[in-house]
């Protein structure tokens, strides 16, 4: 539970375009479903859920080393 105005921060893998290409190539070789791999990882997929839970607009930041952050702030006027 966050206090009103609290900030939620999530971090996850965010493979670069070249890494996604490598993973797609490996998936084809291994004949795996490409939707279930590291290459499809994108932390922005949580944005809609955060908005539905009442958070403000999530902010996405790629911080390098194939990692990204997603942060969202809980409104101050949210009823508890």
Protein Blocks (a to p, Z undefined) as FASTA:
>chain_A
ZZehiacddddddddfklmmmmmmmmmmnopafklcfklgcfklmmmmmmmnopacdddd
debjhiacddddddfklcZZ
